[in-house]
């Protein structure tokens, strides 16, 4: 029995080669893999010994030879194939262990040249993997060091069965498909400088099977996007879970909404989300105070929600999360599905673990800007740039006779960060760096305005109001209702044919109005 080993990731390769040798296998290898196995004292032959041809073209040609591919592709149940091997003195290869050059890791490094990217496109490796996977009835194909141990156990026993051979073949094709997808995407970006190619393949890696999807009758699983440029982008998909029950689809969705929202704030902030909508938001130097104010915005909605912080959680904050009582009755302890933060002190993590055995505690990296977002429709997908635009990227243009105060300007920026994460039609009322009320998901903007103002109550006086899209009407509509409630400043994109009516309305009520020219619909 002969095995061909040629891996970039050399994790465990010496022990794997030693195990095969102990079972009587002949080992053939290439380049650095040969050197590693030979250094470990394991008998190994060079590929050129079986091809009769040396490596050439700086290693570009070493396995692309009938002596290799004939040995891999020959069907053992075909007399003609086996006769051809004998006629040309080609030995059969019964196991191929290959993994590929780190193309993505190379081309995503700052300053990498086009030539370096091209040089890191593996040719011989994918060719051997595809050949072995095609002929998996006769050839065992291995791409993952994690499979070495179980394979050796099977080889010591009854051998590798048909089902396992097919699984490993699938794994090899998935490996090369993801690799080719990354090369294709990189070439398009390099040659065209555009985000959206005419064809796109998205490699996804199973992160976790789920009990169900949005509802118990929907089977589901959760995958991580491994596209070029998306891997390592941060976000909830790659979060570490320190504690609690397994995540559900709705948990991922809500945690993602909370995490993306809280990381839009430059200062220490807390965001509480329920059904993907922020129901409590506050930004304070004291993160513990930000948490308390977030809960106070809507304790009823916050109960059973997701709480996210953009700063590490220490012991004091963890105890507050664990012991905090509902401000409405002063007795009921607040319950959360998930807590997510960029880090935890050891003491803080220990305290949180004591709150509930079911509480999911996540540690995540902020999502880096520049990613694309996917939305599914029946039979197709929307691929779009992520909505990364914040107040610092927008010109706030005052159109009213009254200028907003410095405090109002800060609150307008705060409200604009929040409204971006609220489902349309979205209205947010805020003051002093905290959310007072929000209206979301209503078929008309007036109802969202009424809900937000109702939640804010008397605190709406002197507060600011943000809308994710323009107001189509003013008098007797959302703008006038906001003015009558005592709102001190309004921010919205503008762009309506009746913008001037809105300006006339706020001027009459002596309320400031700011236009952004940017819409933040969220469906």
C-alpha positions as CSV (number, residue, x, y, z in Angstrom):
1,X,0.0,0.0,0.0
2,X,1.3,3.4,-0.9
3,X,0.4,6.8,0.5
4,X,1.3,10.2,-1.0
5,X,1.6,13.0,1.6
6,X,2.1,16.6,0.6
7,X,0.6,19.2,3.0
8,X,1.1,22.9,3.8
9,X,-0.4,22.5,7.3
10,X,2.0,20.0,8.8
11,X,0.0,19.5,12.1
12,X,0.3,15.9,13.1
13,X,1.8,14.8,9.8
14,X,4.9,13.1,11.3
15,X,2.7,10.9,13.6
16,X,0.3,10.1,10.7
17,X,3.2,9.0,8.5
18,X,4.7,7.0,11.4
19,X,1.3,5.3,12.0
20,X,1.0,4.4,8.3
21,X,4.6,3.0,8.2
22,X,3.9,0.8,11.2
23,X,0.9,-0.6,9.3
24,X,3.3,-1.5,6.4
25,X,2.5,1.4,4.1
26,X,5.1,3.0,1.8
27,X,5.3,6.8,2.2
28,X,5.9,9.1,-0.8
29,X,6.2,12.8,-0.2
30,X,7.1,16.2,-1.6
31,X,9.2,19.2,-0.6
32,X,8.7,20.5,2.9
33,X,6.5,17.5,3.8
34,X,9.3,15.1,2.8
35,X,11.8,17.1,4.9
36,X,9.5,17.0,8.0
37,X,8.8,13.3,7.7
38,X,12.4,12.4,7.0
39,X,13.5,14.5,10.0
40,X,11.1,12.6,12.2
41,X,13.0,9.4,11.3
42,X,10.1,7.9,9.3
43,X,11.1,6.1,6.0
44,X,9.9,8.2,3.1
45,X,10.6,8.4,-0.7
46,X,10.6,11.5,-2.9
47,X,7.9,11.9,-5.5
48,X,10.6,12.1,-8.2
49,X,11.6,8.5,-7.2
50,X,8.3,7.2,-8.6
51,X,8.0,9.7,-11.5
52,X,11.6,9.5,-12.7
53,X,11.4,13.2,-13.2
54,X,12.8,16.0,-10.9
55,X,10.8,18.9,-9.6
56,X,11.0,21.8,-11.9
57,X,9.9,25.4,-12.5
58,X,10.5,26.4,-8.9
59,X,8.3,23.5,-7.7
60,X,5.3,24.3,-9.9
61,X,5.7,20.9,-11.6
62,X,6.4,18.0,-9.3
63,X,3.2,15.9,-9.0
64,X,1.6,16.7,-12.4
65,X,2.8,13.4,-13.9
66,X,1.3,10.1,-15.1
67,X,3.4,8.3,-12.4
68,X,1.3,10.1,-9.8
69,X,-2.1,10.6,-11.4
70,X,-2.1,7.2,-13.1
71,X,-1.5,5.7,-9.7
72,X,-4.4,7.7,-8.2
73,X,-7.0,7.5,-10.9
74,X,-6.7,3.8,-11.9
75,X,-9.8,1.8,-11.1
76,X,-8.8,-1.3,-9.2
77,X,-11.8,-3.2,-10.6
78,X,-10.8,-2.5,-14.2
79,X,-8.5,-5.0,-15.8
80,X,-7.6,-2.5,-18.5
81,X,-6.6,0.1,-16.0
82,X,-4.5,-2.2,-14.0
83,X,-2.9,-3.6,-17.1
84,X,-2.0,0.0,-18.2
85,X,-0.3,0.6,-14.8
86,X,1.7,-2.6,-15.2
87,X,2.7,-1.8,-18.8
88,X,4.0,1.6,-17.8
89,X,5.5,0.5,-14.5
90,X,3.3,2.8,-12.4
91,X,2.5,1.8,-8.8
92,X,-1.0,2.3,-7.4
93,X,-1.4,5.1,-4.8
94,X,-4.0,4.1,-2.2
95,X,-4.1,7.2,0.0
96,X,-3.6,10.9,-0.8
97,X,-3.1,13.4,2.1
98,X,-3.0,17.0,0.8
99,X,-4.0,20.4,2.1
100,X,-3.4,23.6,0.2
101,X,-1.3,26.7,0.2
102,X,-2.8,29.4,2.5
103,X,-4.1,31.5,-0.4
104,X,-6.6,33.6,1.6
105,X,-4.2,34.2,4.4
106,X,-1.6,35.5,1.9
107,X,-3.8,37.7,-0.3
108,X,-5.5,39.4,2.7
109,X,-2.2,40.6,4.1
110,X,-1.6,44.4,3.8
111,X,0.5,45.2,0.8
112,X,0.6,41.8,-0.8
113,X,1.5,42.0,-4.5
114,X,-0.5,40.5,-7.4
115,X,2.5,38.4,-8.3
116,X,2.6,36.9,-4.7
117,X,-1.1,36.2,-4.9
118,X,-0.7,34.3,-8.2
119,X,2.3,32.4,-6.9
120,X,0.2,31.1,-4.0
121,X,-2.4,29.5,-6.2
122,X,-2.0,25.8,-5.7
123,X,-2.3,23.7,-8.8
124,X,-0.9,20.3,-8.0
125,X,-2.7,20.0,-4.7
126,X,-6.2,20.5,-5.9
127,X,-5.5,18.3,-8.9
128,X,-4.5,15.4,-6.7
129,X,-7.4,15.9,-4.3
130,X,-9.9,16.0,-7.1
131,X,-8.4,12.9,-8.6
132,X,-8.3,11.0,-5.4
133,X,-11.9,12.1,-4.4
134,X,-13.2,11.0,-7.9
135,X,-11.6,7.6,-7.3
136,X,-12.5,7.3,-3.7
137,X,-13.7,3.7,-4.0
138,X,-10.0,2.8,-4.4
139,X,-8.2,5.8,-2.9
140,X,-8.6,7.3,0.6
141,X,-8.4,11.1,0.4
142,X,-7.5,13.3,3.4
143,X,-7.5,17.1,3.8
144,X,-8.1,17.6,7.5
145,X,-5.4,16.8,10.2
146,X,-8.4,16.1,12.5
147,X,-9.1,12.9,10.5
148,X,-5.7,11.4,11.0
149,X,-6.3,9.6,14.2
150,X,-9.7,8.1,13.3
151,X,-8.3,6.9,9.9
152,X,-5.3,5.1,11.5
153,X,-7.8,3.4,13.9
154,X,-9.9,2.3,10.9
155,X,-6.8,1.1,9.0
156,X,-5.7,-0.9,12.0
157,X,-9.1,-2.6,12.1
158,X,-11.4,-3.6,9.2
159,X,-10.2,-0.8,6.9
160,X,-11.9,2.4,5.7
161,X,-15.5,1.6,4.7
162,X,-17.5,3.0,1.7
163,X,-19.4,5.5,3.7
164,X,-16.3,7.0,5.3
165,X,-14.6,7.1,1.9
166,X,-17.5,9.1,0.5
167,X,-17.5,11.5,3.4
168,X,-13.8,12.1,2.9
169,X,-14.3,12.6,-0.8
170,X,-17.0,15.2,-0.1
171,X,-14.7,16.9,2.3
172,X,-12.0,17.1,-0.4
173,X,-14.3,18.6,-3.0
174,X,-15.6,21.1,-0.4
175,X,-12.0,22.1,0.3
176,X,-11.1,22.6,-3.3
177,X,-14.4,24.4,-4.1
178,X,-13.8,26.9,-1.3
179,X,-10.3,27.4,-2.4
180,X,-11.3,28.0,-6.1
181,X,-14.0,30.4,-4.9
182,X,-11.4,32.5,-3.0
183,X,-9.1,32.6,-6.0
184,X,-11.9,33.6,-8.4
185,X,-13.1,36.3,-6.0
186,X,-9.6,37.7,-5.5
187,X,-8.9,37.8,-9.2
188,X,-12.1,39.7,-9.9
189,X,-11.3,42.3,-7.3
190,X,-7.8,42.7,-8.5
191,X,-8.7,43.0,-12.2
192,X,-12.0,45.0,-11.9
193,X,-11.9,46.7,-8.5
194,X,-15.6,45.9,-8.1
195,X,-17.4,44.2,-5.3
196,X,-20.0,42.3,-7.3
197,X,-18.7,39.8,-9.9
198,X,-21.1,38.3,-12.5
199,X,-20.9,35.0,-10.7
200,X,-20.4,34.4,-7.0
201,X,-19.8,31.3,-4.9
202,X,-20.1,31.6,-1.1
203,X,-18.2,29.0,0.8
204,X,-19.9,28.3,4.2
205,X,-18.6,26.2,7.1
206,X,-21.0,24.5,9.5
207,X,-20.8,26.3,12.9
208,X,-23.5,24.5,14.7
209,X,-26.6,22.3,14.1
210,X,-29.7,23.9,15.5
211,X,-32.7,22.4,17.2
212,X,-34.8,24.3,14.7
213,X,-35.0,27.5,12.7
214,X,-37.4,30.3,13.4
215,X,-40.1,27.8,14.5
216,X,-40.0,24.3,15.8
217,X,-41.2,22.7,12.5
218,X,-38.3,24.2,10.5
219,X,-35.1,22.2,10.5
220,X,-32.0,24.4,10.5
221,X,-28.2,24.7,10.9
222,X,-25.9,27.7,11.3
223,X,-23.0,28.4,9.0
224,X,-20.1,30.8,9.0
225,X,-19.3,32.7,5.8
226,X,-15.7,31.9,4.7
227,X,-15.6,34.1,1.6
228,X,-12.4,35.9,0.8
229,X,-12.4,39.1,3.0
230,X,-15.3,37.8,5.1
231,X,-13.4,35.3,7.2
232,X,-12.2,36.9,10.4
233,X,-14.5,39.9,9.9
234,X,-15.7,39.6,13.4
235,X,-19.3,39.6,14.5
236,X,-21.6,37.1,16.2
237,X,-21.0,34.3,13.7
238,X,-17.5,33.8,15.1
239,X,-18.3,34.6,18.8
240,X,-17.0,32.4,21.6
241,X,-19.7,31.0,23.8
242,X,-18.5,30.8,27.4
243,X,-21.6,29.5,29.1
244,X,-25.3,28.6,28.6
245,X,-27.6,26.6,26.4
246,X,-26.9,26.1,22.8
247,X,-27.8,29.0,20.5
248,X,-31.0,29.0,18.4
249,X,-31.5,30.8,15.1
250,X,-33.4,33.6,16.8
251,X,-30.6,33.9,19.4
252,X,-28.1,34.4,16.6
253,X,-30.3,36.9,14.9
254,X,-31.1,39.0,18.0
255,X,-27.5,38.8,19.3
256,X,-26.3,40.0,15.9
257,X,-28.7,43.0,16.0
258,X,-27.6,43.9,19.5
259,X,-23.9,43.5,18.7
260,X,-24.0,45.5,15.5
261,X,-25.9,48.3,17.2
262,X,-23.7,48.6,20.3
263,X,-20.6,48.8,18.2
264,X,-21.9,51.8,16.3
265,X,-21.2,53.9,19.5
266,X,-17.8,55.4,20.0
267,X,-18.2,55.7,23.8
268,X,-19.0,53.0,26.4
269,X,-22.5,51.8,25.6
270,X,-25.2,49.2,26.4
271,X,-27.8,48.0,24.0
272,X,-30.8,45.8,24.8
273,X,-32.6,44.1,21.9
274,X,-35.9,42.3,21.7
275,X,-36.9,40.6,18.4
276,X,-34.0,42.4,16.6
277,X,-35.1,45.9,17.7
278,X,-33.2,48.0,20.2
279,X,-35.5,48.6,23.2
280,X,-32.9,50.1,25.5
281,X,-29.8,52.1,24.6
282,X,-27.5,54.3,26.6
283,X,-24.0,55.7,26.2
284,X,-22.1,56.7,29.4
285,X,-18.5,56.8,30.6
286,X,-19.8,54.6,33.5
287,X,-20.9,51.3,31.7
288,X,-22.9,50.3,34.8
289,X,-24.9,53.4,34.5
290,X,-25.4,52.9,30.8
291,X,-26.8,49.4,31.6
292,X,-29.3,50.8,34.2
293,X,-30.5,53.5,31.8
294,X,-30.9,51.0,29.0
295,X,-33.2,48.8,31.1
296,X,-35.2,51.8,32.3
297,X,-36.0,52.7,28.7
298,X,-38.4,49.8,28.4
299,X,-38.2,47.2,31.2
300,X,-41.1,45.1,29.9
301,X,-39.4,44.6,26.5
302,X,-36.0,44.2,28.0
303,X,-37.1,41.2,30.0
304,X,-36.0,38.1,28.1
305,X,-34.0,40.2,25.7
306,X,-30.3,40.3,24.6
307,X,-27.9,42.8,26.4
308,X,-24.8,43.9,24.6
309,X,-21.8,46.0,25.7
310,X,-19.0,47.5,23.7
311,X,-16.5,47.4,26.6
312,X,-15.3,44.5,28.8
313,X,-17.6,43.3,31.6
314,X,-16.0,43.4,35.1
315,X,-17.2,42.0,38.4
316,X,-19.2,45.0,39.4
317,X,-21.2,45.2,36.1
318,X,-21.7,41.4,36.2
319,X,-23.2,41.6,39.6
320,X,-25.5,44.4,38.5
321,X,-26.7,42.3,35.5
322,X,-27.2,39.4,37.8
323,X,-29.1,41.2,40.6
324,X,-30.8,44.1,38.8
325,X,-34.5,44.4,39.6
326,X,-37.2,45.5,37.2
327,X,-37.6,49.3,37.8
328,X,-41.4,49.0,37.4
329,X,-41.9,46.8,40.5
330,X,-38.5,46.8,42.2
331,X,-38.8,43.1,42.8
332,X,-38.5,41.0,39.6
333,X,-35.0,40.2,38.7
334,X,-34.2,41.0,35.0
335,X,-33.9,37.9,32.9
336,X,-31.9,37.8,29.7
337,X,-31.3,35.2,27.0
338,X,-27.8,36.4,26.1
339,X,-25.1,38.7,27.3
340,X,-22.5,39.7,24.7
341,X,-19.3,41.7,25.1
342,X,-15.8,42.0,23.7
343,X,-14.2,40.6,26.8
344,X,-14.8,39.6,30.5
345,X,-12.7,39.7,33.5
346,X,-12.3,36.3,35.2
347,X,-14.3,37.5,38.1
348,X,-17.0,39.1,35.9
349,X,-17.4,35.9,33.9
350,X,-17.7,33.8,37.1
351,X,-20.4,36.0,38.5
352,X,-22.4,35.9,35.3
353,X,-22.2,32.1,35.1
354,X,-23.9,32.1,38.5
355,X,-27.0,34.0,37.2
356,X,-28.5,31.0,35.3
357,X,-27.2,27.8,33.8
358,X,-29.1,28.7,30.7
359,X,-27.7,32.2,30.2
360,X,-25.7,32.3,27.0
361,X,-22.5,34.4,27.5
362,X,-20.8,35.4,24.3
363,X,-17.5,37.1,23.6
364,X,-17.3,38.6,20.1
365,X,-15.0,40.8,18.0
366,X,-16.6,43.9,16.5
367,X,-17.6,43.4,12.9
368,X,-15.1,45.1,10.7
369,X,-16.4,47.5,8.0
370,X,-16.3,46.6,4.3
371,X,-18.2,43.3,4.4
372,X,-21.2,42.5,2.2
373,X,-24.6,41.6,3.5
374,X,-26.9,38.9,2.1
375,X,-30.7,38.8,2.2
376,X,-32.7,35.9,0.8
377,X,-35.8,36.1,-1.3
378,X,-37.6,33.2,-2.9
379,X,-35.2,31.7,-5.4
380,X,-32.5,34.4,-5.1
381,X,-30.3,36.6,-3.0
382,X,-29.7,40.3,-2.5
383,X,-26.0,41.0,-2.1
384,X,-25.2,44.5,-0.9
385,X,-22.6,46.6,0.9
386,X,-23.2,46.5,4.7
387,X,-24.8,49.7,6.0
388,X,-21.6,51.0,7.7
389,X,-22.4,54.7,7.3
390,X,-22.6,56.6,10.6
391,X,-22.9,60.2,11.8
392,X,-19.2,60.8,11.2
393,X,-19.7,60.0,7.5
394,X,-22.7,62.3,7.0
395,X,-23.2,66.0,6.8
396,X,-25.9,67.1,9.3
397,X,-27.5,70.1,7.6
398,X,-29.7,72.4,9.6
399,X,-32.7,73.6,7.6
400,X,-34.8,75.3,10.4
401,X,-34.6,78.8,11.7
402,X,-33.7,77.4,15.1
403,X,-30.2,76.0,15.4
404,X,-29.9,72.8,17.5
405,X,-27.9,73.3,20.7
406,X,-24.6,71.5,21.3
407,X,-26.4,69.0,23.5
408,X,-29.1,68.5,20.9
409,X,-26.4,67.9,18.3
410,X,-24.9,65.2,20.4
411,X,-28.4,63.7,21.0
412,X,-29.2,63.8,17.3
413,X,-26.0,61.9,16.5
414,X,-26.9,59.4,19.2
415,X,-30.5,59.0,17.9
416,X,-29.2,58.6,14.4
417,X,-27.0,55.7,15.4
418,X,-30.0,54.0,17.1
419,X,-32.6,54.5,14.4
420,X,-30.3,52.8,11.9
421,X,-30.8,49.6,13.8
422,X,-34.6,49.8,14.3
423,X,-37.0,48.1,11.8
424,X,-38.7,50.4,9.4
425,X,-40.8,52.5,9.7
426,X,-38.4,53.5,12.5
427,X,-38.8,56.4,14.9
428,X,-36.5,57.0,17.9
429,X,-36.8,59.5,20.7
430,X,-33.6,60.2,22.8
431,X,-32.1,62.6,25.2
432,X,-28.9,62.9,27.1
433,X,-27.3,59.9,25.4
434,X,-30.1,57.4,26.1
435,X,-33.1,56.0,24.3
436,X,-36.5,57.1,25.7
437,X,-38.8,55.5,23.2
438,X,-39.0,53.9,19.8
439,X,-41.6,52.9,17.3
440,X,-40.8,50.1,14.7
441,X,-42.1,48.0,12.0
442,X,-45.4,49.8,11.6
443,X,-47.0,50.1,8.1
444,X,-47.1,53.9,8.5
445,X,-44.7,56.3,10.1
446,X,-47.3,58.2,12.0
447,X,-48.1,55.1,14.1
448,X,-44.4,54.6,14.8
449,X,-44.1,58.2,15.9
450,X,-47.1,57.8,18.2
451,X,-45.6,54.7,19.8
452,X,-42.2,56.3,20.3
453,X,-43.7,59.4,21.9
454,X,-46.0,57.4,24.1
455,X,-43.1,55.3,25.4
456,X,-41.0,58.5,26.0
457,X,-43.9,60.1,27.9
458,X,-43.2,63.4,29.6
459,X,-39.4,62.9,28.9
460,X,-40.1,63.7,25.3
461,X,-40.1,67.4,26.2
462,X,-36.7,68.8,25.1
463,X,-35.7,65.4,23.6
464,X,-34.8,64.7,20.0
465,X,-36.6,62.6,17.4
466,X,-35.0,60.6,14.6
467,X,-36.7,59.0,11.6
468,X,-35.0,56.5,9.3
469,X,-36.7,58.0,6.2
470,X,-38.2,61.3,5.2
471,X,-41.6,62.5,6.4
472,X,-44.1,62.6,3.5
473,X,-46.4,65.0,5.4
474,X,-46.0,67.6,8.2
475,X,-49.2,69.3,9.4
476,X,-51.3,66.9,11.5
477,X,-48.8,64.2,10.8
478,X,-45.6,63.0,12.5
479,X,-43.7,66.3,12.4
480,X,-46.5,68.3,14.0
481,X,-47.2,65.5,16.6
482,X,-43.5,65.5,17.6
483,X,-43.5,69.3,17.9
484,X,-46.7,69.2,20.0
485,X,-45.2,66.6,22.3
486,X,-42.3,69.0,23.1
487,X,-39.6,67.5,20.9
488,X,-36.7,70.0,20.7
489,X,-35.0,68.8,17.5
490,X,-35.8,66.4,14.6
491,X,-33.5,64.6,12.3
492,X,-34.4,62.7,9.1
493,X,-32.9,62.1,5.6
494,X,-35.1,64.6,3.7
495,X,-36.0,64.1,0.1
496,X,-39.7,64.5,0.2
497,X,-41.6,66.7,-2.2
498,X,-43.1,68.3,0.9
499,X,-39.8,68.9,2.8
500,X,-40.6,72.6,2.9
501,X,-43.9,72.0,4.7
502,X,-41.9,70.1,7.4
503,X,-39.5,73.0,7.6
504,X,-42.4,75.5,7.9
505,X,-44.0,73.4,10.6
506,X,-40.9,73.2,12.8
507,X,-40.3,76.9,12.3
508,X,-43.8,77.7,13.6
509,X,-43.2,75.5,16.7
510,X,-39.6,76.9,17.0
511,X,-38.1,73.4,16.8
512,X,-34.7,72.6,15.2
513,X,-34.6,70.3,12.1
514,X,-31.6,68.6,10.6
515,X,-31.4,66.7,7.3
516,X,-28.9,63.9,6.7
517,X,-29.4,63.0,3.0
518,X,-28.9,59.3,4.0
519,X,-31.7,56.8,4.6
520,X,-31.5,53.8,6.9
521,X,-34.3,51.5,5.9
522,X,-34.1,48.1,7.7
523,X,-36.6,45.5,6.6
